[in-house]
Amino acid sequence: MSVVGSCPLGAATTLAELSRDPHARLALLRVREPVSWLPELGGWLVTRRDLALSVMRDAETFTVDDPRFSTARVVGPSMLSLDGDTHTRHREPFTAPFRPRAVHDGFAAVIERETDRLLTGLEATGAAELRRAFAGPLAVAVVTEALGLVGTTSDTVLGWYDTIVRSVSDITAGHEAAPAGAAAYDRLRAAVEATVADRDAASLLVSAADRLTVPEVASNAAVLMFGGIETTEAMITNALLHLLRHPDQLALVRADFGLLDGAIEESLRLEPGAAVVDRYATRDTALGPATIRRGDLVTVSLTGANRDPDVFPDPDVFDVRRANARLQLAFAHGPHYCLAAHLARLETRIALRRLLERLPALRLDPDHPTAPSGLVFRKPTTLHVRWAA
């Protein structure tokens, strides 16, 4: 039997469905074809949590180091698209500032200041679209601070980010990337070169240049830039949407802000900002019921794995008191676990608490219904809210 014939559900699965509202289809695949060949994807889709972990833990069999890897096609080789010793060499110079204590000491005050600045500008209006008026600008400001690019504003970084992410998404969806992505990366690389040349600059990039070449620093700066912005903007927006859609859960958090971390983890579980991660088989191997061939694309659905009922009872329920929510895989797993996960969590915690404290009667705007969408990166396009000004 052909691969397609052995995976009838995968053959009937469209990328449009996975982008729009994937959860019912992923649940069906997880039960009947947990490793399924999707012709539209041109590869295997893994939806069961144990199998997802097997793929992400085994970089020798399932690698990111492949010419097809979408991010590398835009920004070149980086910690995101390399494995083994080369991956370690690229990642290690950036790790120290993103450890838990360093994150709190280095970024908490910056996050609090920027959060309060943004909310002060919004408070009197009584209504806003918070993805672009709050979550995005906060994430951009923190990444700009973390990178320490000389002569670069948050608006400039946001423009690069938007363009580069569009190119990566186009490639992942099987389209040709527009030349704007390469042009934006060229401008980012020039800013990195200027920063590294200024040895007095207080920048993570300057210290990284002691161990990496300038092009390598630039590639990793791009990964940190759009990874940090995308992850945090999605975390804040998705978590706020989940809370506002579930007034009973919001009431629990308002009564006890100690539950806020649980709410964030539960939101990450239900709707990870990065829905999938791609790997490529380095050899023929068995994965669950499937026989994977050398060179095959193996896409792990973090969204599917995060709703595996064998791990998370009532997986479609948003429960801020779920005891094991932190077992979610939104930050991936294994050697490519998200470097800035602690920073993203800190930003989201501060942002949500300040929002709930400073915008009374915060609620969704019924005139602008919304839902997360996206094949690779999932969040609402907009998040319109109202409050008592």
VOPAGU-2260 file (C-alpha; in pm, 1 decimal, decimal comma):
REM VOPAGU-2260
SITE   aa  ch    i         X         Y         Z
SITE  MET   A    0       0,0       0,0       0,0
SITE  SER   A    1     126,5     350,5     -78,9
SITE  VAL   A    2     199,1     602,7     193,5
SITE  VAL   A    3    -108,0     802,2      89,6
SITE  GLY   A    4    -324,1     489,6      87,8
SITE  SER   A    5    -217,1     401,6     440,1
SITE  CYS   A    6    -307,2     750,5     565,8
SITE  PRO   A    7    -654,6     835,8     434,2
SITE  LEU   A    8    -716,0    1096,0     703,4
SITE  GLY   A    9    -390,0    1268,3     622,0
SITE  ALA   A   10    -477,0    1264,5     252,8
SITE  ALA   A   11    -802,9    1445,2     335,8
SITE  THR   A   12    -636,9    1703,4     562,6
SITE  THR   A   13    -581,4    2048,1     416,5
SITE  LEU   A   14    -338,3    2315,4     526,2
SITE  ALA   A   15    -626,2    2562,6     514,9
SITE  GLU   A   16    -811,7    2360,0     778,7
SITE  LEU   A   17    -499,5    2336,7     997,1
SITE  SER   A   18    -452,6    2710,8     967,4
SITE  ARG   A   19    -812,4    2806,9    1038,0
SITE  ASP   A   20    -935,1    2571,5    1314,3
SITE  PRO   A   21    -720,9    2258,0    1346,8
SITE  HIS   A   22    -826,1    2104,7    1675,5
SITE  ALA   A   23   -1097,9    1859,4    1568,0
SITE  ARG   A   24    -886,3    1731,9    1278,8
SITE  LEU   A   25    -576,5    1698,1    1497,0
SITE  ALA   A   26    -776,0    1502,5    1755,8
SITE  LEU   A   27    -895,3    1261,0    1486,0
SITE  LEU   A   28    -544,2    1216,5    1349,0
SITE  ARG   A   29    -402,8    1163,6    1697,4
SITE  VAL   A   30    -637,7     868,1    1755,3
SITE  ARG   A   31    -631,5     704,0    1414,0
SITE  GLU   A   32    -315,2     823,8    1237,5
SITE  PRO   A   33     -80,7     969,3    1502,8
SITE  VAL   A   34     197,3     979,4    1242,5
SITE  SER   A   35      18,4    1066,5     920,8
SITE  TRP   A   36     136,8    1148,7     569,6
SITE  LEU   A   37     -17,1    1477,1     449,1
SITE  PRO   A   38      21,8    1525,0      73,1
SITE  GLU   A   39     -44,3    1899,5     104,8
SITE  LEU   A   40     236,6    1922,6     357,8
SITE  GLY   A   41     467,2    1694,3     165,6
SITE  GLY   A   42     559,7    1522,8     487,5
SITE  TRP   A   43     452,2    1345,1     804,1
SITE  LEU   A   44     247,6    1513,0    1077,7
SITE  VAL   A   45     300,5    1387,8    1435,2
SITE  THR   A   46      13,3    1460,9    1673,7
SITE  ARG   A   47      61,6    1230,0    1974,1
SITE  ARG   A   48     262,3    1370,7    2263,3
SITE  ASP   A   49     488,7    1070,6    2329,6
SITE  LEU   A   50     582,0    1050,0    1961,9
SITE  ALA   A   51     635,1    1426,2    1945,4
SITE  LEU   A   52     881,4    1399,0    2233,3
SITE  SER   A   53    1062,6    1111,9    2059,9
SITE  VAL   A   54    1118,6    1328,0    1753,4
SITE  MET   A   55    1231,6    1641,7    1936,7
SITE  ARG   A   56    1467,5    1453,1    2169,1
SITE  ASP   A   57    1647,1    1263,3    1892,8
SITE  ALA   A   58    1841,0    1520,0    1690,9
SITE  GLU   A   59    2056,8    1249,7    1534,6
SITE  THR   A   60    1757,4    1086,4    1364,2
SITE  PHE   A   61    1533,6    1393,1    1325,6
SITE  THR   A   62    1744,0    1696,2    1241,9
SITE  VAL   A   63    1678,1    2062,2    1167,2
SITE  ASP   A   64    1998,7    2079,6     964,3
SITE  ASP   A   65    1851,8    2050,6     615,6
SITE  PRO   A   66    1849,9    2288,6     316,1
SITE  ARG   A   67    1469,3    2292,1     322,6
SITE  PHE   A   68    1447,0    2438,7     675,0
SITE  SER   A   69    1242,4    2754,3     622,7
SITE  THR   A   70    1409,8    2990,9     869,1
SITE  ALA   A   71    1759,0    2911,5     744,4
SITE  ARG   A   72    1649,0    2990,6     388,6
SITE  VAL   A   73    1578,0    3346,9     499,3
SITE  VAL   A   74    1847,8    3423,6     759,2
SITE  GLY   A   75    2111,4    3155,1     707,4
SITE  PRO   A   76    2240,5    2890,9     953,0
SITE  SER   A   77    2171,3    2962,1    1320,3
SITE  MET   A   78    2111,2    2784,4    1650,6
SITE  LEU   A   79    1759,1    2714,8    1522,1
SITE  SER   A   80    1872,6    2528,9    1211,0
SITE  LEU   A   81    2185,7    2346,3    1326,7
SITE  ASP   A   82    2241,0    2034,9    1535,6
SITE  GLY   A   83    2521,7    1869,9    1731,9
SITE  ASP   A   84    2840,4    2052,5    1823,8
SITE  THR   A   85    2775,2    2332,5    1572,8
SITE  HIS   A   86    2438,2    2399,4    1731,0
SITE  THR   A   87    2599,2    2414,7    2074,9
SITE  ARG   A   88    2863,1    2657,6    1948,7
SITE  HIS   A   89    2593,5    2890,1    1809,9
SITE  ARG   A   90    2362,1    2869,6    2111,7
SITE  GLU   A   91    2603,0    2883,4    2404,4
SITE  PRO   A   92    2711,9    3251,3    2367,0
SITE  PHE   A   93    2349,3    3360,1    2410,8
SITE  THR   A   94    2241,2    3143,2    2705,0
SITE  ALA   A   95    2357,8    3333,6    3015,0
SITE  PRO   A   96    2120,7    3636,3    2989,3
SITE  PHE   A   97    1819,7    3404,8    2948,7
SITE  ARG   A   98    1863,2    3197,4    3265,1
SITE  PRO   A   99    1584,8    3252,7    3522,2
SITE  ARG   A  100    1771,2    3474,9    3768,6
SITE  ALA   A  101    1940,9    3676,3    3493,5
SITE  VAL   A  102    1607,2    3726,8    3318,6
SITE  HIS   A  103    1443,0    3865,1    3632,0
SITE  ASP   A  104    1738,4    4086,2    3724,2
SITE  GLY   A  105    1800,4    4206,2    3371,2
SITE  PHE   A  106    1449,8    4253,8    3234,2
SITE  ALA   A  107    1178,9    4281,8    3503,1
SITE  ALA   A  108    1220,5    4656,3    3548,7
SITE  VAL   A  109    1229,7    4715,6    3172,0
SITE  ILE   A  110     913,3    4509,7    3119,7
SITE  GLU   A  111     729,6    4685,5    3402,5
SITE  ARG   A  112     830,3    5030,9    3276,4
SITE  GLU   A  113     729,9    4960,5    2916,1
SITE  THR   A  114     404,4    4790,2    3020,8
SITE  ASP   A  115     304,9    5089,8    3232,4
SITE  ARG   A  116     400,4    5332,6    2955,0
SITE  LEU   A  117     182,1    5151,7    2702,4
SITE  LEU   A  118    -113,2    5123,3    2941,2
SITE  THR   A  119     -91,9    5489,7    3039,0
SITE  GLY   A  120    -140,7    5576,5    2673,8
SITE  LEU   A  121    -445,5    5349,6    2649,9
SITE  GLU   A  122    -627,1    5388,1    2982,7
SITE  ALA   A  123    -845,8    5687,1    2900,3
SITE  THR   A  124    -967,3    5552,1    2565,7
SITE  GLY   A  125   -1190,0    5271,2    2694,9
SITE  ALA   A  126   -1125,1    5051,4    2390,9
SITE  ALA   A  127    -826,9    4924,7    2191,1
SITE  GLU   A  128    -692,3    4651,4    1968,5
SITE  LEU   A  129    -442,6    4506,7    2212,5
SITE  ARG   A  130    -236,0    4285,2    1985,4
SITE  ARG   A  131     -83,6    4579,4    1799,0
SITE  ALA   A  132    -139,8    4849,8    2058,6
SITE  PHE   A  133       4,9    4655,5    2351,6
SITE  ALA   A  134     132,5    4295,8    2313,0
SITE  GLY   A  135     337,1    4355,0    1999,1
SITE  PRO   A  136     499,3    4683,4    2108,3
SITE  LEU   A  137     589,0    4535,3    2446,9
SITE  ALA   A  138     752,7    4230,5    2290,0
SITE  VAL   A  139     941,6    4445,7    2039,4
SITE  ALA   A  140    1067,2    4684,0    2308,2
SITE  VAL   A  141    1201,3    4398,8    2520,8
SITE  VAL   A  142    1372,5    4226,1    2228,3
SITE  THR   A  143    1524,9    4556,9    2119,1
SITE  GLU   A  144    1657,6    4602,1    2472,6
SITE  ALA   A  145    1789,3    4243,9    2483,3
SITE  LEU   A  146    1976,5    4270,1    2155,7
SITE  GLY   A  147    2112,3    4619,8    2218,9
SITE  LEU   A  148    2134,5    4709,3    1850,5
SITE  VAL   A  149    2310,4    5043,5    1804,4
SITE  GLY   A  150    2098,1    5318,6    1647,2
SITE  THR   A  151    1786,9    5101,7    1613,1
SITE  THR   A  152    1436,3    5184,3    1731,8
SITE  SER   A  153    1155,0    4948,5    1824,0
SITE  ASP   A  154     962,8    5057,4    1512,9
SITE  THR   A  155    1254,2    4955,7    1291,0
SITE  VAL   A  156    1286,1    4617,8    1460,8
SITE  LEU   A  157     910,3    4562,3    1425,5
SITE  GLY   A  158     931,0    4627,5    1051,6
SITE  TRP   A  159    1211,7    4374,4    1009,3
SITE  TYR   A  160    1026,8    4120,6    1218,1
SITE  ASP   A  161     701,0    4148,4    1024,3
SITE  THR   A  162     877,5    4102,9     692,1
SITE  ILE   A  163    1103,4    3815,4     796,5
SITE  VAL   A  164     819,0    3620,8     962,6
SITE  ARG   A  165     606,7    3662,2     648,6
SITE  SER   A  166     885,9    3510,6     440,7
SITE  VAL   A  167     934,0    3216,4     677,0
SITE  SER   A  168     558,5    3151,0     680,9
SITE  ASP   A  169     540,4    3164,7     299,8
SITE  ILE   A  170     820,7    2910,7     264,3
SITE  THR   A  171     666,1    2678,5     523,9
SITE  ALA   A  172     336,4    2691,2     332,8
SITE  GLY   A  173     516,4    2591,6      11,8
SITE  HIS   A  174     526,3    2934,6    -150,9
SITE  GLU   A  175     818,9    3137,0    -278,8
SITE  ALA   A  176     926,0    3403,0     -30,6
SITE  ALA   A  177     903,6    3761,7    -152,2
SITE  PRO   A  178    1240,3    3943,1    -185,2
SITE  ALA   A  179    1136,4    4179,8      94,2
SITE  GLY   A  180    1235,7    3915,2     351,1
SITE  ALA   A  181    1594,5    3901,8     229,4
SITE  ALA   A  182    1607,9    4281,0     212,3
SITE  ALA   A  183    1486,0    4314,2     572,3
SITE  TYR   A  184    1743,8    4062,6     687,0
SITE  ASP   A  185    2018,7    4255,8     504,8
SITE  ARG   A  186    1924,6    4565,6     703,7
SITE  LEU   A  187    1925,1    4369,6    1028,4
SITE  ARG   A  188    2265,6    4223,5     944,5
SITE  ALA   A  189    2403,4    4573,7     878,0
SITE  ALA   A  190    2276,5    4686,7    1219,0
SITE  VAL   A  191    2442,7    4386,3    1382,7
SITE  GLU   A  192    2770,0    4464,2    1206,8
SITE  ALA   A  193    2754,7    4824,6    1329,1
SITE  THR   A  194    2680,9    4711,0    1683,2
SITE  VAL   A  195    2966,1    4460,5    1690,2
SITE  ALA   A  196    3203,0    4721,1    1546,5
SITE  ASP   A  197    3115,5    4952,9    1835,7
SITE  ARG   A  198    3300,1    4765,7    2106,9
SITE  ASP   A  199    3166,6    5006,7    2370,4
SITE  ALA   A  200    2807,1    4903,9    2300,4
SITE  ALA   A  201    2632,6    4729,0    2591,6
SITE  SER   A  202    2500,6    4445,9    2378,8
SITE  LEU   A  203    2467,5    4071,6    2398,3
SITE  LEU   A  204    2578,5    4070,6    2035,9
SITE  VAL   A  205    2918,6    4221,2    2117,2
SITE  SER   A  206    2996,8    3945,9    2367,2
SITE  ALA   A  207    2869,0    3680,0    2124,7
SITE  ALA   A  208    3107,3    3813,1    1858,5
SITE  ASP   A  209    3398,0    3698,0    2075,5
SITE  ARG   A  210    3300,2    3338,9    1988,9
SITE  LEU   A  211    3109,4    3364,7    1660,5
SITE  THR   A  212    3169,9    3534,2    1329,2
SITE  VAL   A  213    2968,2    3848,3    1256,4
SITE  PRO   A  214    2744,8    3668,5     998,7
SITE  GLU   A  215    2678,8    3398,9    1261,1
SITE  VAL   A  216    2590,2    3664,3    1519,5
SITE  ALA   A  217    2351,8    3824,6    1268,8
SITE  SER   A  218    2174,3    3495,5    1191,0
SITE  ASN   A  219    2123,3    3422,7    1558,4
SITE  ALA   A  220    2012,8    3780,2    1627,4
SITE  ALA   A  221    1742,7    3735,4    1364,4
SITE  VAL   A  222    1626,5    3413,2    1529,5
SITE  LEU   A  223    1617,6    3580,4    1872,4
SITE  MET   A  224    1439,3    3881,3    1727,5
SITE  PHE   A  225    1149,8    3719,2    1549,7
SITE  GLY   A  226    1135,0    3423,2    1787,7
SITE  GLY   A  227    1116,2    3649,5    2091,1
SITE  ILE   A  228     863,9    3887,2    1941,0
SITE  GLU   A  229     643,0    3617,2    1789,9
SITE  THR   A  230     639,5    3397,6    2098,9
SITE  THR   A  231     563,5    3675,3    2343,7
SITE  GLU   A  232     310,7    3864,5    2134,0
SITE  ALA   A  233     123,5    3537,9    2081,5
SITE  MET   A  234     150,5    3436,7    2448,6
SITE  ILE   A  235       5,2    3764,3    2574,6
SITE  THR   A  236    -267,4    3782,8    2310,4
SITE  ASN   A  237    -374,3    3417,9    2334,0
SITE  ALA   A  238    -371,5    3414,7    2714,3
SITE  LEU   A  239    -579,3    3730,4    2735,6
SITE  LEU   A  240    -825,5    3589,6    2482,6
SITE  HIS   A  241    -858,1    3265,9    2680,4
SITE  LEU   A  242    -921,1    3453,0    3006,0
SITE  LEU   A  243   -1175,0    3692,2    2856,0
SITE  ARG   A  244   -1358,7    3405,8    2687,2
SITE  HIS   A  245   -1389,1    3224,3    3022,3
SITE  PRO   A  246   -1521,5    3468,8    3284,9
SITE  ASP   A  247   -1525,6    3198,6    3553,5
SITE  GLN   A  248   -1152,6    3137,0    3505,6
SITE  LEU   A  249   -1083,2    3509,8    3487,7
SITE  ALA   A  250   -1265,2    3554,2    3819,5
SITE  LEU   A  251   -1041,0    3290,2    3978,1
SITE  VAL   A  252    -728,7    3472,9    3858,9
SITE  ARG   A  253    -857,5    3812,4    3972,3
SITE  ALA   A  254    -925,3    3665,2    4316,0
SITE  ASP   A  255    -581,8    3504,5    4335,9
SITE  PHE   A  256    -303,9    3629,9    4108,7
SITE  GLY   A  257    -107,1    3325,5    4219,8
SITE  LEU   A  258    -311,5    3141,3    3955,6
SITE  LEU   A  259    -179,3    3363,0    3677,4
SITE  ASP   A  260     115,4    3135,3    3600,2
SITE  GLY   A  261    -124,8    2842,1    3567,1
SITE  ALA   A  262    -341,7    3045,0    3332,2
SITE  ILE   A  263     -40,3    3122,7    3113,7
SITE  GLU   A  264      70,1    2758,0    3098,4
SITE  GLU   A  265    -284,0    2646,1    3021,2
SITE  SER   A  266    -312,1    2900,6    2741,2
SITE  LEU   A  267      20,8    2781,8    2600,5
SITE  ARG   A  268    -111,2    2427,7    2610,5
SITE  LEU   A  269    -435,6    2506,4    2430,8
SITE  GLU   A  270    -290,2    2740,3    2170,4
SITE  PRO   A  271      89,4    2743,4    2140,0
SITE  GLY   A  272     212,3    3047,9    1951,3
SITE  ALA   A  273     430,6    2823,4    1735,3
SITE  ALA   A  274     197,4    2545,6    1622,2
SITE  VAL   A  275     454,7    2317,1    1460,9
SITE  VAL   A  276     826,0    2240,9    1444,5
SITE  ASP   A  277     992,2    2078,4    1145,3
SITE  ARG   A  278    1250,9    1802,3    1142,3
SITE  TYR   A  279    1405,9    1590,7     865,1
SITE  ALA   A  280    1482,5    1220,1     893,6
SITE  THR   A  281    1852,8    1138,1     862,9
SITE  ARG   A  282    1786,9     765,9     816,9
SITE  ASP   A  283    1506,7     514,8     764,6
SITE  THR   A  284    1331,5     463,4    1096,3
SITE  ALA   A  285    1006,9     355,3    1259,6
SITE  LEU   A  286     798,4     614,4    1438,9
SITE  GLY   A  287     487,5     474,1    1600,7
SITE  PRO   A  288     290,9     300,3    1324,9
SITE  ALA   A  289     478,9     472,7    1042,0
SITE  THR   A  290     793,1     387,3     850,1
SITE  ILE   A  291     986,8     708,5     792,7
SITE  ARG   A  292    1231,5     724,7     504,1
SITE  ARG   A  293    1562,5     909,1     503,0
SITE  GLY   A  294    1505,1    1268,8     394,1
SITE  ASP   A  295    1135,1    1276,2     485,0
SITE  LEU   A  296     993,2    1591,2     639,0
SITE  VAL   A  297     857,6    1515,7     988,2
SITE  THR   A  298     644,8    1799,2    1127,4
SITE  VAL   A  299     557,1    1785,0    1495,8
SITE  SER   A  300     222,0    1940,0    1579,7
SITE  LEU   A  301     278,7    2103,7    1916,6
SITE  THR   A  302     -87,1    2199,7    1903,8
SITE  GLY   A  303    -187,9    1835,9    1866,1
SITE  ALA   A  304      53,5    1706,4    2129,4
SITE  ASN   A  305     -66,9    1965,6    2380,3
SITE  ARG   A  306    -422,0    1829,2    2368,5
SITE  ASP   A  307    -330,6    1463,2    2405,4
SITE  PRO   A  308    -596,7    1324,4    2642,6
SITE  ASP   A  309    -358,9    1054,7    2766,7
SITE  VAL   A  310    -169,5    1336,3    2939,8
SITE  PHE   A  311    -428,6    1612,9    2977,0
SITE  PRO   A  312    -779,3    1496,8    3079,7
SITE  ASP   A  313   -1057,8    1702,6    2918,7
SITE  PRO   A  314    -794,4    1847,6    2687,5
SITE  ASP   A  315   -1016,1    2111,3    2525,1
SITE  VAL   A  316   -1109,4    2269,7    2860,6
SITE  PHE   A  317    -932,5    2587,9    2976,7
SITE  ASP   A  318    -855,7    2526,4    3344,6
SITE  VAL   A  319    -621,1    2768,1    3520,8
SITE  ARG   A  320    -584,7    2516,4    3805,1
SITE  ARG   A  321    -482,0    2223,0    3582,9
SITE  ALA   A  322    -213,9    2046,9    3784,2
SITE  ASN   A  323       9,1    1937,8    3495,4
SITE  ALA   A  324     -32,1    2228,5    3251,3
SITE  ARG   A  325     342,0    2289,7    3258,1
SITE  LEU   A  326     389,5    1963,2    3067,4
SITE  GLN   A  327     278,5    2156,1    2758,9
SITE  LEU   A  328     527,0    2163,2    2471,4
SITE  ALA   A  329     474,0    2516,8    2340,9
SITE  PHE   A  330     845,4    2591,9    2378,9
SITE  ALA   A  331     938,3    2264,9    2202,9
SITE  HIS   A  332    1167,6    2014,6    2374,7
SITE  GLY   A  333    1515,6    1869,5    2359,4
SITE  PRO   A  334    1821,2    2058,3    2232,2
SITE  HIS   A  335    1602,1    2318,3    2057,9
SITE  TYR   A  336    1393,2    2409,6    2362,8
SITE  CYS   A  337    1318,9    2782,7    2339,2
SITE  LEU   A  338    1617,6    2977,9    2467,9
SITE  ALA   A  339    1406,2    3273,1    2587,8
SITE  ALA   A  340    1118,1    3079,5    2746,6
SITE  HIS   A  341    1179,2    3235,6    3090,6
SITE  LEU   A  342    1177,8    3585,2    2940,9
SITE  ALA   A  343     855,0    3519,1    2751,0
SITE  ARG   A  344     688,5    3390,9    3068,3
SITE  LEU   A  345     803,3    3693,1    3269,3
SITE  GLU   A  346     677,5    3937,5    3006,1
SITE  THR   A  347     341,5    3765,8    2984,8
SITE  ARG   A  348     297,7    3748,0    3363,0
SITE  ILE   A  349     374,5    4117,7    3413,1
SITE  ALA   A  350     168,3    4223,1    3111,8
SITE  LEU   A  351    -144,2    4029,5    3209,5
SITE  ARG   A  352    -136,4    4134,4    3573,2
SITE  ARG   A  353     -97,2    4502,4    3482,5
SITE  LEU   A  354    -376,3    4476,8    3224,6
SITE  LEU   A  355    -615,8    4324,5    3475,5
SITE  GLU   A  356    -519,2    4572,9    3746,0
SITE  ARG   A  357    -530,3    4890,0    3538,8
SITE  LEU   A  358    -817,3    4829,9    3292,6
SITE  PRO   A  359   -1134,1    4774,2    3500,5
SITE  ALA   A  360   -1417,4    4564,1    3357,1
SITE  LEU   A  361   -1188,2    4448,3    3076,7
SITE  ARG   A  362   -1387,5    4245,4    2822,4
SITE  LEU   A  363   -1392,3    4138,7    2459,4
SITE  ASP   A  364   -1547,5    4381,8    2212,3
SITE  PRO   A  365   -1854,5    4198,7    2073,1
SITE  ASP   A  366   -1837,8    4404,8    1753,8
SITE  HIS   A  367   -1502,7    4248,1    1665,4
SITE  PRO   A  368   -1514,9    3868,4    1720,1
SITE  THR   A  369   -1179,2    3696,3    1688,8
SITE  ALA   A  370   -1002,2    3361,6    1709,7
SITE  PRO   A  371    -644,8    3235,0    1675,7
SITE  SER   A  372    -538,5    3136,6    1326,5
SITE  GLY   A  373    -222,2    3044,3    1138,8
SITE  LEU   A  374     -51,3    2733,1    1011,2
SITE  VAL   A  375     286,9    2794,9    1174,8
SITE  PHE   A  376     235,4    3089,0    1410,8
SITE  ARG   A  377    -106,1    3098,6    1580,7
SITE  LYS   A  378    -269,2    3400,5    1740,4
SITE  PRO   A  379    -567,3    3627,2    1672,4
SITE  THR   A  380    -511,1    3873,1    1390,5
SITE  THR   A  381    -667,1    4134,5    1617,9
SITE  LEU   A  382    -785,6    4144,4    1978,8
SITE  HIS   A  383   -1037,1    4425,7    2028,4
SITE  VAL   A  384   -1134,5    4488,8    2388,9
SITE  ARG   A  385   -1327,8    4740,6    2596,5
SITE  TRP   A  386   -1301,6    4853,2    2956,5
SITE  ALA   A  387   -1437,7    5116,8    3191,5
SITE  ALA   A  388   -1235,2    5427,7    3111,3
